[in-house]
Amino acid sequence: MAYDALIIGGGVAGFSCAQILGSAQAKPFVTDKKIAIIAHQKASMLQDAVFYNAYGVASGKLGSELLEESKTSLAEHYPQIEQIEHEKVVSVVSQGNRFVIQTNKNTYESTIVVIAVNSSHSFQIEGLMEYVMPHGKSLPQKNRIQLKNEDQRVATNLYVAGTLAGHRSQLSIAAGSGAAVATDILTLWNNGIETHSHDSIR
Ligand SMILES: Cc1cc2nc3c(=O)[nH]c(=O)nc-3n(C[C@H](O)[C@H](O)[C@H](O)COP(=O)(O)OP(=O)(O)OC[C@H]3O[C@@H](n4cnc5c(N)ncnc54)[C@H](O)[C@@H]3O)c2cc1C
């Protein structure tokens, strides 16, 4: 299967990125784009979390509920975004002008890849290890990692979002990071002309 953009990681940053790309579907430079998210959730920081301090999230919301709701909400509002479940990415290898993404079950290709798999030191994705460095905003004893990046761009057409981009671990920051990458991708697809995606009641 070949995509224009493939998001890896079904947590906060990954789904936030997918939502913005999904919401931009009507834009002429997005209509023909094939987008997917590898919605692996077993290793999400959301699993044991409860939220009282995340903007826009109802107080007391469980992270485990958010994980489920992000899948159903994306499927309901933006069904054009393919959700690939129960697969874990093992390698992301650059081949010419595309990436080949290998999971434990399948092989995919994509022009753009967004890595949103969080800052756990267990990170082990072949093809990306050269970008791994200690997390710049976490305590050394926590042993967190990030990918080297400049404004979330790791290399041409390769982006990182969420805690793995070097951000502190807060839901709102991770969501904003995924959204920021999505708008960078939209701007790229719009030939470099700034763009973003708003819905309005007007
Ligand atoms: C116990 C706890 C309580 C917290 N409480 C709060 C709080 O009160 N307020 C607050 O703002 N923040 C809180 N947080 C932090 C918040 O949950 C994180 O900052 C946020 O989830 C980070 O988002 P992320 O997208 O970087 O990572 P995640 O949300 O962890 O998403 C990463 C995703 O990548 C997937 N993945 C991992 N490896 C692979 C792979 N190889 N292939 C494919 N997918 C993969 C994972 O399964 C996961 O779904 C808490 C965290 C924890 C652990």
The ligand as an SDF file (V2000), in Angstrom:
LIG
                    3D

 53 58  0  0  0  0  0  0  0  0999 V2000
    0.5130    8.1920   34.2230 C   0  0  0  0  0  0  0  0  0  0  0  0
    0.5230    9.4240   33.3500 C   0  0  0  0  0  0  0  0  0  0  0  0
   -0.2410   10.5150   33.7120 C   0  0  0  0  0  0  0  0  0  0  0  0
   -0.2300   11.6760   32.9180 C   0  0  0  0  0  0  0  0  0  0  0  0
   -0.9810   12.7400   33.3140 N   0  0  0  0  0  0  0  0  0  0  0  0
   -0.9670   13.8730   32.5640 C   0  0  0  0  0  0  0  0  0  0  0  0
   -1.7050   15.0120   32.9770 C   0  0  0  0  0  0  0  0  0  0  0  0
   -2.3590   15.0070   34.0110 O   0  0  0  0  0  0  0  0  0  0  0  0
   -1.6820   16.1000   32.1580 N   0  0  0  0  0  0  0  0  0  0  0  0
   -0.9680   16.1460   30.9960 C   0  0  0  0  0  0  0  0  0  0  0  0
   -1.0200   17.1560   30.2920 O   0  0  0  0  0  0  0  0  0  0  0  0
   -0.2400   15.0840   30.5950 N   0  0  0  0  0  0  0  0  0  0  0  0
   -0.2080   13.9520   31.3550 C   0  0  0  0  0  0  0  0  0  0  0  0
    0.5180   12.8760   30.9550 N   0  0  0  0  0  0  0  0  0  0  0  0
    1.3680   13.0030   29.7490 C   0  0  0  0  0  0  0  0  0  0  0  0
    0.6560   12.7230   28.4110 C   0  0  0  0  0  0  0  0  0  0  0  0
   -0.0830   11.5310   28.4630 O   0  0  0  0  0  0  0  0  0  0  0  0
    1.7570   12.6430   27.3370 C   0  0  0  0  0  0  0  0  0  0  0  0
    2.4780   13.8640   27.3300 O   0  0  0  0  0  0  0  0  0  0  0  0
    1.2120   12.4140   25.9310 C   0  0  0  0  0  0  0  0  0  0  0  0
    0.4680   11.2050   25.8780 O   0  0  0  0  0  0  0  0  0  0  0  0
    2.4010   12.3260   24.9500 C   0  0  0  0  0  0  0  0  0  0  0  0
    1.9000   12.1710   23.6570 O   0  0  0  0  0  0  0  0  0  0  0  0
    2.7690   11.4450   22.5230 P   0  0  0  0  0  0  0  0  0  0  0  0
    1.9520   11.4970   21.2910 O   0  0  0  0  0  0  0  0  0  0  0  0
    4.1460   11.9720   22.5170 O   0  0  0  0  0  0  0  0  0  0  0  0
    2.8920    9.9330   23.0290 O   0  0  0  0  0  0  0  0  0  0  0  0
    1.7300    8.8230   23.2580 P   0  0  0  0  0  0  0  0  0  0  0  0
    0.4420    9.4640   23.5750 O   0  0  0  0  0  0  0  0  0  0  0  0
    2.3170    7.8650   24.2280 O   0  0  0  0  0  0  0  0  0  0  0  0
    1.5810    8.1530   21.8090 O   0  0  0  0  0  0  0  0  0  0  0  0
    2.5940    7.3730   21.2480 C   0  0  0  0  0  0  0  0  0  0  0  0
    1.9200    6.2400   20.4800 C   0  0  0  0  0  0  0  0  0  0  0  0
    2.8890    5.5430   19.6630 O   0  0  0  0  0  0  0  0  0  0  0  0
    2.5960    4.1490   19.7290 C   0  0  0  0  0  0  0  0  0  0  0  0
    3.8210    3.4200   19.3980 N   0  0  0  0  0  0  0  0  0  0  0  0
    4.9040    3.2050   20.1660 C   0  0  0  0  0  0  0  0  0  0  0  0
    5.8370    2.4820   19.4990 N   0  0  0  0  0  0  0  0  0  0  0  0
    5.3040    2.2500   18.2660 C   0  0  0  0  0  0  0  0  0  0  0  0
    5.7860    1.5720   17.1110 C   0  0  0  0  0  0  0  0  0  0  0  0
    6.9910    0.9850   17.0700 N   0  0  0  0  0  0  0  0  0  0  0  0
    4.9780    1.5020   16.0230 N   0  0  0  0  0  0  0  0  0  0  0  0
    3.7660    2.1140   16.0200 C   0  0  0  0  0  0  0  0  0  0  0  0
    3.2750    2.7790   17.0940 N   0  0  0  0  0  0  0  0  0  0  0  0
    4.0390    2.8380   18.2010 C   0  0  0  0  0  0  0  0  0  0  0  0
    2.1230    3.9310   21.1600 C   0  0  0  0  0  0  0  0  0  0  0  0
    1.3940    2.7120   21.2970 O   0  0  0  0  0  0  0  0  0  0  0  0
    1.2860    5.1810   21.3950 C   0  0  0  0  0  0  0  0  0  0  0  0
   -0.0650    5.0040   21.0350 O   0  0  0  0  0  0  0  0  0  0  0  0
    0.5390   11.7170   31.7370 C   0  0  0  0  0  0  0  0  0  0  0  0
    1.2990   10.6040   31.3730 C   0  0  0  0  0  0  0  0  0  0  0  0
    1.3130    9.4750   32.1630 C   0  0  0  0  0  0  0  0  0  0  0  0
    2.1550    8.2970   31.7700 C   0  0  0  0  0  0  0  0  0  0  0  0
  1  2  1  0
  2  3  1  0
  2 52  2  0
  3  4  2  0
  4  5  1  0
  4 50  1  0
  5  6  2  0
  6  7  1  0
  6 13  1  0
  7  8  2  0
  7  9  1  0
  9 10  1  0
 10 11  2  0
 10 12  1  0
 12 13  2  0
 13 14  1  0
 14 15  1  0
 14 50  1  0
 15 16  1  0
 16 17  1  0
 16 18  1  0
 18 19  1  0
 18 20  1  0
 20 21  1  0
 20 22  1  0
 22 23  1  0
 23 24  1  0
 24 25  2  0
 24 26  1  0
 24 27  1  0
 27 28  1  0
 28 29  2  0
 28 30  1  0
 28 31  1  0
 31 32  1  0
 32 33  1  0
 33 34  1  0
 33 48  1  0
 34 35  1  0
 35 36  1  0
 35 46  1  0
 36 37  1  0
 36 45  1  0
 37 38  2  0
 38 39  1  0
 39 40  1  0
 39 45  2  0
 40 41  1  0
 40 42  2  0
 42 43  1  0
 43 44  2  0
 44 45  1  0
 46 47  1  0
 46 48  1  0
 48 49  1  0
 50 51  2  0
 51 52  1  0
 52 53  1  0
M  END
$$$$
